[in-house]
Amino acid sequence: MDVLAGLLEGPRARGAFMLRACFEPPWSVRIADGAPVSVMIMVAGEAWIVPENADGTPHPDRPPRLIRPGDVAIARGPDPYLVTGDRDTSPFGEIGPGQSCAPLNGAPEGHYAMLGLRRWGQPDGHVQMLIGTYQMRGEITGRLLDALPPLLVLPTEVWDCPLTPFLAEEIDKDDPGQEVVLDRLLDLLLIAALRAWFSRPEAAAPAWYVAMGDPVVGPVLRLLQDDPAHPWTVASLAAKAGVSRAALARRFSELVGEPPMTYLTGWRLALAADLLRDSELTIASIARKVGYGSAFALSSAFKREYGVSPQEHRTGAS
């Protein structure tokens, strides 16, 4: 499996929050739900997405982005952001944890409200967005979250999303099993969008992704990713790459940002976290699968990295 396929294997929506949002100018909503990832497709009208600090001020290092019909935006939490028709309009509501909506700035209760099945906002709003939100971090692998910028936008000029018409139709249905259909559509939409984004020259891809193209580091990364349970050492990796230990260690650290064994540890623990979430394997079995000699060894390393035990991680992701 190539590294991108492994990365994109992660999304697993479970009862994702999906709706069609409808607005009439002036409109503005602050998103502070803490959700790990939200996907927004502009259907009609335009919207600004304005990254914010916790106190509601614009984030100094993350510029606002304008999205137009057909554009797809992906926002990574937990930092808040504003979605608005006009950057000068103060928000009339705030979406908090659990997708609760509280009025702001004098807006009456119910200024934005549910308008029927998976439709929210204002009646007959001419500005429309399709929104899908992963509500728990366990639905998205840590590897994928780490690879995402806080906000990315794919304009329709560079990627004409083929899923938009299908999603727009399915989001309004109430057929049996519809939640599962929408979950899988959201996963597919996110995967397709990220694949398109990673292929863009302006994509701020993670260092390890860029390093895959290096003639020395690339093959070493593939060895680590394809066989994490092998008892790799810098010496054995250098022999496979046909370079000295010192040369590999130096080049790997320069391109990836950390030494080979540190990268391997992070990769093993990330795989363990995914297996804890998506399988019923015992902790001992997972430990062996990712290169640890015992459940105790995995548990000790896992708690150092994530701050919780493997069992606590599994329980929290269920």
C-alpha positions as MATLAB code, in Angstrom:
seq = 'MDVLAGLLEGPRARGAFMLRACFEPPWSVRIADGAPVSVMIMVAGEAWIVPENADGTPHPDRPPRLIRPGDVAIARGPDPYLVTGDRDTSPFGEIGPGQSCAPLNGAPEGHYAMLGLRRWGQPDGHVQMLIGTYQMRGEITGRLLDALPPLLVLPTEVWDCPLTPFLAEEIDKDDPGQEVVLDRLLDLLLIAALRAWFSRPEAAAPAWYVAMGDPVVGPVLRLLQDDPAHPWTVASLAAKAGVSRAALARRFSELVGEPPMTYLTGWRLALAADLLRDSELTIASIARKVGYGSAFALSSAFKREYGVSPQEHRTGAS';
ca = [
       0.000    0.000    0.000;
       1.412    3.409   -0.930;
       1.694    6.088    1.728;
      -1.152    8.219    0.380;
      -3.495    5.235    0.257;
      -2.596    4.426    3.839;
      -3.221    7.993    4.887;
      -6.583    8.240    3.140;
      -7.763    4.910    4.508;
      -8.514    6.712    7.769;
     -11.899    8.530    7.546;
     -14.726    6.543    9.149;
     -17.739    8.787    9.749;
     -20.222    7.452   12.305;
     -23.519    9.308   12.333;
     -21.824   12.392   10.932;
     -23.585   15.730   11.190;
     -24.716   16.552    7.649;
     -27.084   19.240    6.444;
     -27.917   21.871    3.881;
     -27.394   25.344    5.388;
     -29.527   28.147    3.959;
     -28.960   31.867    4.584;
     -30.303   35.216    3.523;
     -28.002   38.289    3.730;
     -26.827   39.581    6.062;
     -25.726   36.326    7.649;
     -22.809   35.149    9.778;
     -22.180   32.116   12.010;
     -19.291   31.335   14.365;
     -18.259   27.658   14.409;
     -16.842   26.638   17.790;
     -17.933   22.999   17.950;
     -14.414   21.612   18.381;
     -15.074   19.049   15.632;
     -11.905   17.548   14.136;
     -12.887   18.115   10.497;
     -15.734   19.785    8.601;
     -16.259   19.706    4.848;
     -18.199   22.544    3.187;
     -19.409   22.703   -0.419;
     -20.742   26.017   -1.700;
     -23.902   25.411   -3.724;
     -25.263   28.925   -4.245;
     -23.949   32.357   -3.306;
     -20.591   33.073   -1.692;
     -19.122   32.763    1.797;
     -16.021   33.879    3.643;
     -14.340   31.457    6.017;
     -12.418   33.435    8.629;
     -10.119   31.487   11.007;
     -10.291   32.864   14.545;
      -8.573   32.738   17.890;
     -10.407   31.423   20.947;
     -11.448   34.985   21.869;
     -13.164   35.541   18.524;
     -10.506   37.764   16.971;
      -9.241   36.925   13.447;
      -6.245   34.584   13.448;
      -3.159   36.608   12.456;
      -1.469   33.811   10.505;
      -4.463   32.286    8.717;
      -6.000   34.528    6.058;
      -9.743   34.454    5.294;
     -10.780   32.455    2.237;
     -13.679   33.183   -0.096;
     -15.584   30.196   -1.472;
     -17.891   30.329   -4.480;
     -20.354   27.834   -6.017;
     -18.665   24.479   -6.556;
     -15.739   25.223   -4.238;
     -14.914   22.757   -1.450;
     -13.457   23.873    1.880;
     -12.061   21.620    4.606;
     -11.651   23.103    8.084;
      -9.635   21.279   10.738;
     -10.605   21.806   14.381;
     -10.620   22.415   17.183;
      -9.906   26.111   16.526;
     -13.010   28.230   15.833;
     -13.787   30.013   12.582;
     -16.391   32.333   11.151;
     -18.539   31.473    8.129;
     -20.112   34.635    6.814;
     -21.479   36.369    3.758;
     -19.661   39.588    4.667;
     -16.452   39.872    6.684;
     -17.814   43.012    8.390;
     -20.951   41.239    9.679;
     -20.806   40.109   13.311;
     -22.055   36.550   13.892;
     -25.746   36.076   14.678;
     -25.193   32.610   16.116;
     -22.509   30.285   17.474;
     -22.410   26.555   16.837;
     -21.040   24.851   19.936;
     -20.240   21.241   20.890;
     -22.990   18.847   19.957;
     -24.027   21.239   17.156;
     -26.075   23.396   19.523;
     -26.773   26.907   18.225;
     -26.783   29.921   20.561;
     -27.872   33.396   19.384;
     -25.284   36.190   19.395;
     -25.243   39.968   19.094;
     -28.922   40.482   19.802;
     -30.247   37.899   17.367;
     -33.567   36.439   18.544;
     -33.850   32.807   19.634;
     -34.373   30.706   16.538;
     -32.827   33.223   14.146;
     -31.086   30.177   12.687;
     -33.077   26.987   13.217;
     -33.781   23.535   11.790;
     -36.028   23.893    8.757;
     -36.887   20.247    8.285;
     -34.874   17.161    7.461;
     -31.140   18.059    7.411;
     -31.901   21.657    6.492;
     -30.841   24.504    8.773;
     -30.617   28.254    8.765;
     -33.267   30.622    7.417;
     -36.393   29.799    5.388;
     -35.969   30.302    1.644;
     -32.308   31.344    2.072;
     -30.716   31.930   -1.312;
     -27.174   31.252   -0.053;
     -26.742   27.484    0.326;
     -23.954   25.209    1.538;
     -23.686   21.458    2.026;
     -21.878   20.716    5.292;
     -20.540   17.451    6.664;
     -18.879   17.300   10.066;
     -16.918   14.517   11.715;
     -18.002   14.923   15.312;
     -15.373   12.840   17.128;
     -11.608   12.733   16.710;
     -11.792    8.938   16.646;
     -13.459    9.108   13.224;
     -10.302   10.589   11.692;
      -6.845    9.146   12.197;
      -4.256   11.281   13.914;
      -1.967   10.811   10.897;
      -4.536   12.392    8.620;
      -5.255   15.269   10.989;
      -1.547   16.001   11.300;
      -1.267   16.171    7.508;
      -4.075   18.722    7.154;
      -3.651   22.489    7.280;
      -6.176   24.387    9.464;
      -8.103   25.411    6.337;
      -7.805   24.344    2.725;
      -9.954   25.374   -0.223;
     -10.257   23.594   -3.552;
     -11.821   26.027   -6.033;
     -13.934   24.574   -8.791;
     -11.371   25.816  -11.337;
      -8.873   23.219  -10.122;
     -11.274   20.460   -9.060;
     -14.825   20.027  -10.271;
     -16.267   17.826   -7.526;
     -18.264   15.005   -9.156;
     -19.900   14.092   -5.841;
     -21.667   17.409   -5.251;
     -24.858   16.679   -7.254;
     -25.172   13.224   -5.699;
     -24.628   14.516   -2.166;
     -27.057   17.403   -2.741;
     -29.720   14.876   -3.715;
     -29.011   12.337   -0.980;
     -28.854   14.866    1.864;
     -32.563   15.646    1.407;
     -33.705   12.001    1.482;
     -35.111   10.056    4.427;
     -34.771    6.541    3.061;
     -33.915    3.513    5.232;
     -30.204    3.444    6.047;
     -29.762    7.016    4.883;
     -27.343    7.947    7.678;
     -24.963    5.189    6.622;
     -25.170    6.302    2.983;
     -24.350    9.873    3.984;
     -21.482    8.736    6.230;
     -19.855    6.882    3.359;
     -20.465    9.779    0.977;
     -18.728   12.128    3.412;
     -15.764    9.756    3.667;
     -15.533    9.528   -0.119;
     -15.824   13.289   -0.514;
     -13.053   13.941    2.005;
     -10.762   11.329    0.451;
     -11.327   12.644   -3.081;
     -10.768   16.249   -1.986;
      -7.568   15.427   -0.127;
      -6.213   13.388   -3.006;
      -6.831   16.357   -5.300;
      -5.257   18.746   -2.803;
      -2.116   16.666   -2.308;
      -1.554   16.772   -6.061;
      -1.575   20.586   -6.097;
       1.816   22.351   -6.223;
       0.752   24.784   -3.498;
      -0.263   22.015   -1.086;
       1.631   22.282    2.181;
       2.220   18.550    2.288;
       3.895   17.099    5.385;
       7.652   16.647    5.249;
       7.479   12.850    5.094;
       5.174   13.061    2.072;
       7.590   15.308    0.202;
      10.507   13.094    1.247;
       8.897   10.113   -0.486;
      10.336   11.459   -3.740;
      13.927   11.405   -2.486;
      16.021    8.545   -3.949;
      17.517    7.640   -0.564;
      14.864    8.580    2.023;
      11.857    7.560   -0.104;
      12.715    3.836   -0.218;
      13.542    3.867    3.514;
      10.173    5.420    4.322;
       8.460    2.729    2.277;
      10.332    0.008    4.167;
       9.226    1.466    7.500;
       5.641    1.930    6.378;
       5.271   -1.454    4.701;
       6.846   -3.516    7.479;
       6.707   -1.638   10.800;
       6.975   -4.857   12.823;
      10.450   -5.623   11.459;
      13.259   -4.937   13.979;
      14.720   -2.116   11.937;
      17.904   -0.316   12.896;
      19.562    2.647   11.254;
      22.304    0.280   10.123;
      19.909   -2.174    8.439;
      18.000    0.661    6.773;
      21.230    2.247    5.541;
      22.310   -1.087    4.075;
      19.018   -1.364    2.192;
      19.436    2.204    0.893;
      23.070    1.638   -0.073;
      24.442    4.504    2.020;
      26.287    4.847    5.312;
      24.491    5.073    8.661;
      25.632    8.653    9.118;
      24.526    9.671    5.624;
      21.075    8.144    6.072;
      20.580    9.631    9.530;
      21.588   13.086    8.330;
      19.532   13.049    5.130;
      16.467   11.520    6.791;
      16.473   14.115    9.574;
      16.935   16.966    7.098;
      14.016   15.910    4.899;
      11.571   14.386    7.377;
      12.379   16.545   10.375;
      13.196   13.710   12.780;
      15.558   10.693   12.940;
      14.529    7.374   11.348;
      13.891    5.578   14.645;
      11.788    8.455   15.978;
       9.725    8.378   12.809;
       9.337    4.597   13.115;
       8.097    4.907   16.697;
       5.506    7.496   15.695;
       4.395    5.380   12.745;
       4.043    2.253   14.888;
       1.976    4.101   17.495;
      -0.210    5.739   14.846;
      -0.938    2.326   13.348;
      -1.690    0.977   16.817;
      -4.117    3.851   17.433;
      -5.930    3.048   14.170;
      -6.104   -0.678   14.980;
      -7.456    0.068   18.432;
     -10.180    2.145   16.822;
     -11.063   -0.048   13.860;
     -10.431   -3.635   14.972;
     -11.233   -5.995   17.817;
      -7.681   -7.323   18.057;
      -6.291   -7.676   21.554;
      -3.718   -5.159   22.685;
      -1.106   -7.934   22.702;
      -1.944   -8.802   19.075;
      -1.754   -5.163   18.048;
       1.589   -4.829   19.827;
       3.057   -7.692   17.810;
       1.536   -6.370   14.588;
       3.231   -2.983   14.914;
       6.583   -4.122   16.264;
       6.324   -4.209   20.066;
       7.294   -7.302   22.004;
       4.443   -7.167   24.494;
       1.236   -5.374   25.418;
       3.109   -3.725   28.287;
       5.773   -2.299   25.955;
       3.109   -0.915   23.623;
       1.076    0.499   26.516;
       4.072    2.327   27.970;
       5.032    3.893   24.627;
       1.420    4.652   23.743;
       0.755    6.500   26.991;
       3.930    8.572   26.578;
       2.798    9.618   23.109;
      -0.958   10.087   23.553;
      -1.387   10.607   27.279;
      -3.858    7.722   27.606;
      -3.552    3.953   27.695;
      -4.438    1.864   24.627;
      -7.608    0.695   26.354;
      -8.636    4.263   27.184;
      -7.996    5.256   23.560;
     -10.134    2.352   22.334;
     -12.976    3.237   24.697;
     -12.861    6.918   23.746;
     -13.022    6.153   20.019;
     -15.985    3.777   20.268;
];
